[in-house]
C-alpha cells in the first residue's frame, strides 16, 4: 500500500468539443482531507467520476488506493465510497434495507452488515429511523443516510460530491460533525467538492478548479495569506474610475457591480488614512481579513483575465 | 463474490413486489378477467376446440400472460432505477456492470414466477388445473417463459432513457407480443402471415411449453403447436441472446457516458 491515496497525472476528459477536465495533476496523501473547489461547470464532478471509474478519462492516468482507474476498476471501487450529488438510495426501502442492499452489493456478510448498520446509524443519529422508509426522511437525514451508505464497506477513500448542497445550516453542521467523526474513527481519506467555501477551510489542502484546470492549490490558510493581509471593499457609483485611480497604489482591483475590492498589505494605521481618501468618492468603505471566498473570487478573476489574454 | 450482490438485487425485487399490493392484485385480476370473461364469452360463440373447452385452452395462455406482464414490467423498472438512486448504488458497487443486467433479469424472472405461482394456486382452487398436468414440464415452462419475458424487458430497458415512453412500450411491445402468440388461439389455425409472426415470437414457444404441460395426459386435438424441444431451444436461445445484447449495450453506455454523470450534470456541474 502506497502512502498516496489518490494520484492523477494529466487527467483529461473531453465531451465532444467541450473539455471538461484538462491535465489535472493530483497527489493526495493517505488520511488527507482534500477539497476540490470551483464554480459550477468547472469539472469537479467529472473529476470525481473519473477517479471513481464511472467515466473513462479521455487521456491521462489516475491511481486510486494504488489501483489504476483504467485497468483495475473493481479494485478501485472496492476501496472507495462515493456520495453523489443526488442521493444513491432506494426511496421505497427502509433505512436498514438500504444499508443492507449497499452492504450486500459490497459483498459484506449479513452479520457484518447488521453490526456496521447499527454502529453507523448510532453515529449518525438515525437509530430511531431504522425501519422507516427513506421517502419519509427529511432532506438532511437522507443525505446523512447516503453518507452512511457510502461508508458501510469501510472504504479507504471517501468521495463527497457537494455533500451539503441544498441543506440548511444545522443539517450542514451535522453532516460535518459526522464526517469529522468518520475521519477520526477510520482515518479515512476524504475527497470533497463544495460550493460552500467556509466548509473547505478545515481541509488539509484545497485546489481551485476553473474551466477544467487547477489554477491554485495549497493549504487554505496559506492561500488566504498569499492573497494579502486585508481586503478593502469600496462601494461606489463609479467603480471602474475608482479602480483605475487607485490601481497604481493598490494594484489590480476586483469589481463586482458597484463594489471595488483591493488586496492590501498595509499596516492598519495606513488603512485609516487610505479610508479617508477612498471615502471621497465612495458610499461605503470597509476593510477586513480575507477568507477562502476571496481566494475563490480572485482566482477566478485571474482565470478569466488569463483566458481573455489568450 | 457475485452471490451477495445477486441476492441484494433479487431480495429487493421480491420485497418491492410484495409491498406493491396493487401490482399483485392487478397481476391476478388481469388473467382471471381473460379466463372467466373472454374465455366464457368466446367459448360460448365457438364451442369446443376439439375435446377441450376454450376456457381450458386458455389456462396456459393466461399463465403465460402473467409471466409476460410480470417479467416485462419488472425488467422495465430498470428504466425507473436509472432515474432514481438505485442505479447509482449499482454502478459504484465493485461488480462488473454486465452483472447489473443479469441480476435485474433474474430479479424480473423471480418476480414473474412469484406472480405465476400465486395465479396457479388461484387456478387450482377454482378447479382450472387438470390432474394430468405434468409438474416438471410446467416448472420448465414457467421458468423458461419468465426468463424469456424478463430478457425481452431488459433488451427494451437497455435502450430506453426515460419513463416517458412507458405507455408506448406497453402498446408497442407487450400487447403485440401477447396478441401475436399462441396464448389466445392455436397457432396452426392462424392465417399464414400471422402464423409466421407468431412462430418467430419466442413468447409463443414459452406458452407452448405450458400447453404441453397442461395437456400432457391424453392426446388433445388443439393443444400444443410445436415440438417441446424446439420450444425450449427457442426460449433459451432467445434469452441468452437478448441478455448478451442488453448487457453489452448497458456496459458500453455506462463506460462512455454513465447515467449518473448525465443526471449529475442536469444540476449544473
HADDOCK unambig.tbl for C-alpha pairs under 7 A between the chains (distance, minus, plus):
assign (segid A and resid 40 and name CA) (segid B and resid 268 and name CA) 5.96 0.50 0.50
assign (segid A and resid 40 and name CA) (segid B and resid 269 and name CA) 4.86 0.50 0.50
assign (segid A and resid 41 and name CA) (segid B and resid 268 and name CA) 6.29 0.50 0.50
assign (segid A and resid 41 and name CA) (segid B and resid 269 and name CA) 4.24 0.50 0.50
assign (segid A and resid 43 and name CA) (segid B and resid 269 and name CA) 6.83 0.50 0.50
assign (segid A and resid 45 and name CA) (segid B and resid 269 and name CA) 6.39 0.50 0.50
assign (segid A and resid 54 and name CA) (segid B and resid 255 and name CA) 6.65 0.50 0.50
assign (segid A and resid 54 and name CA) (segid B and resid 258 and name CA) 6.64 0.50 0.50
assign (segid A and resid 55 and name CA) (segid B and resid 255 and name CA) 5.65 0.50 0.50
assign (segid A and resid 55 and name CA) (segid B and resid 256 and name CA) 6.32 0.50 0.50
assign (segid A and resid 55 and name CA) (segid B and resid 257 and name CA) 6.45 0.50 0.50
assign (segid A and resid 55 and name CA) (segid B and resid 258 and name CA) 6.60 0.50 0.50
assign (segid A and resid 56 and name CA) (segid B and resid 255 and name CA) 6.30 0.50 0.50
assign (segid A and resid 56 and name CA) (segid B and resid 256 and name CA) 6.66 0.50 0.50
assign (segid A and resid 74 and name CA) (segid B and resid 94 and name CA) 4.87 0.50 0.50
assign (segid A and resid 74 and name CA) (segid B and resid 95 and name CA) 6.36 0.50 0.50
assign (segid A and resid 77 and name CA) (segid B and resid 92 and name CA) 6.42 0.50 0.50
assign (segid A and resid 77 and name CA) (segid B and resid 93 and name CA) 6.44 0.50 0.50
assign (segid A and resid 77 and name CA) (segid B and resid 94 and name CA) 5.05 0.50 0.50
assign (segid A and resid 78 and name CA) (segid B and resid 94 and name CA) 5.26 0.50 0.50
assign (segid A and resid 85 and name CA) (segid B and resid 264 and name CA) 6.50 0.50 0.50
assign (segid A and resid 86 and name CA) (segid B and resid 264 and name CA) 6.91 0.50 0.50
assign (segid A and resid 87 and name CA) (segid B and resid 85 and name CA) 5.71 0.50 0.50
assign (segid A and resid 88 and name CA) (segid B and resid 85 and name CA) 3.92 0.50 0.50
assign (segid A and resid 88 and name CA) (segid B and resid 86 and name CA) 5.83 0.50 0.50
assign (segid A and resid 88 and name CA) (segid B and resid 88 and name CA) 5.29 0.50 0.50
assign (segid A and resid 88 and name CA) (segid B and resid 89 and name CA) 5.49 0.50 0.50
assign (segid A and resid 89 and name CA) (segid B and resid 85 and name CA) 4.85 0.50 0.50
assign (segid A and resid 89 and name CA) (segid B and resid 86 and name CA) 5.70 0.50 0.50
assign (segid A and resid 90 and name CA) (segid B and resid 85 and name CA) 5.97 0.50 0.50
assign (segid A and resid 90 and name CA) (segid B and resid 86 and name CA) 5.47 0.50 0.50
assign (segid A and resid 101 and name CA) (segid B and resid 8 and name CA) 5.31 0.50 0.50
assign (segid A and resid 102 and name CA) (segid B and resid 89 and name CA) 6.76 0.50 0.50
assign (segid A and resid 104 and name CA) (segid B and resid 4 and name CA) 5.13 0.50 0.50
assign (segid A and resid 104 and name CA) (segid B and resid 5 and name CA) 5.22 0.50 0.50
assign (segid A and resid 104 and name CA) (segid B and resid 8 and name CA) 5.63 0.50 0.50
assign (segid A and resid 105 and name CA) (segid B and resid 4 and name CA) 6.37 0.50 0.50
assign (segid A and resid 105 and name CA) (segid B and resid 5 and name CA) 4.09 0.50 0.50
assign (segid A and resid 105 and name CA) (segid B and resid 8 and name CA) 6.41 0.50 0.50
assign (segid A and resid 105 and name CA) (segid B and resid 93 and name CA) 5.87 0.50 0.50
assign (segid A and resid 106 and name CA) (segid B and resid 5 and name CA) 6.97 0.50 0.50
assign (segid A and resid 106 and name CA) (segid B and resid 93 and name CA) 6.06 0.50 0.50
assign (segid A and resid 106 and name CA) (segid B and resid 94 and name CA) 6.37 0.50 0.50
assign (segid A and resid 107 and name CA) (segid B and resid 1 and name CA) 6.35 0.50 0.50
assign (segid A and resid 107 and name CA) (segid B and resid 4 and name CA) 5.50 0.50 0.50
assign (segid A and resid 107 and name CA) (segid B and resid 5 and name CA) 6.45 0.50 0.50
